[in-house]
Amino acid sequence: MIVWFKDGNVRTMYSIDWRHKLSKTKSRETGLSRFRKKIKEYGPLAGTIEIYDKATGQRIAKFYEGNEMNINAEAN
């Protein structure tokens, strides 16, 4: 997950819930739910947040100011 904050800071966060050897669940849904919880916490402090699958580089979800956007309607 990449977070672009309105103050100019950028953070990249990783989920160990999907494939990591230390993961107890190995669940993609658990990882996504934890990301969504963090997104609610950041809310309007974050301008844009994008969740990617690290293995494929494919964007899974995009949020603006804590609200999910439809990525299928976008060109990028």
C-alpha positions in Angstrom: 0.0 0.0 0.0 1.3 3.4 -1.0 0.0 6.5 0.9 0.5 10.0 -0.5 -0.2 12.4 2.4 -1.4 15.9 1.8 1.7 17.3 3.6 3.9 15.8 1.0 5.0 12.7 2.8 4.8 9.3 1.1 4.7 5.9 2.9 4.8 2.4 1.6 3.4 -0.4 3.8 3.5 -4.1 3.2 1.2 -6.9 4.4 2.7 -10.1 5.7 -0.7 -11.8 5.7 -0.6 -12.9 2.0 2.5 -14.9 1.4 5.1 -14.3 4.1 6.5 -17.3 5.8 5.8 -15.8 9.3 2.1 -15.2 8.5 -0.3 -17.2 10.6 -3.2 -16.8 8.2 -1.8 -16.5 4.7 -5.0 -14.8 3.8 -5.3 -12.0 1.2 -8.6 -10.9 2.7 -7.1 -10.5 6.2 -4.4 -8.3 4.7 -6.8 -6.2 2.7 -9.1 -5.8 5.8 -6.1 -4.6 7.8 -5.2 -2.1 5.1 -8.8 -0.8 5.0 -8.7 -0.3 8.8 -5.5 1.7 8.4 -7.1 3.8 5.6 -10.0 4.7 7.9 -7.5 5.8 10.5 -5.7 8.1 8.0 -8.9 9.4 6.5 -8.6 12.9 5.1 -5.0 13.3 6.1 -4.1 11.1 3.1 -4.6 12.5 -0.3 -4.3 9.3 -2.4 -3.9 5.7 -1.2 -3.3 2.8 -3.6 -3.1 -0.9 -2.8 -1.0 -3.0 -5.1 -0.3 -6.7 -5.4 3.5 -6.8 -4.9 4.0 -10.0 -7.0 2.1 -8.8 -10.1 2.3 -5.0 -9.7 -1.5 -4.8 -10.3 -3.4 -2.1 -8.5 -6.2 -3.7 -6.3 -7.8 -0.5 -4.9 -7.5 3.2 -4.9 -8.7 5.7 -2.2 -8.9 9.5 -2.1 -9.2 11.1 1.3 -10.4 7.8 2.7 -13.1 7.1 0.1 -12.7 4.2 -2.3 -12.6 5.1 -6.0 -13.7 2.9 -8.9 -10.4 1.8 -10.6 -12.2 0.2 -13.5 -13.4 3.6 -14.8 -9.9 5.1 -14.8 -7.5 4.9 -17.7 -4.4 4.3 -15.4 
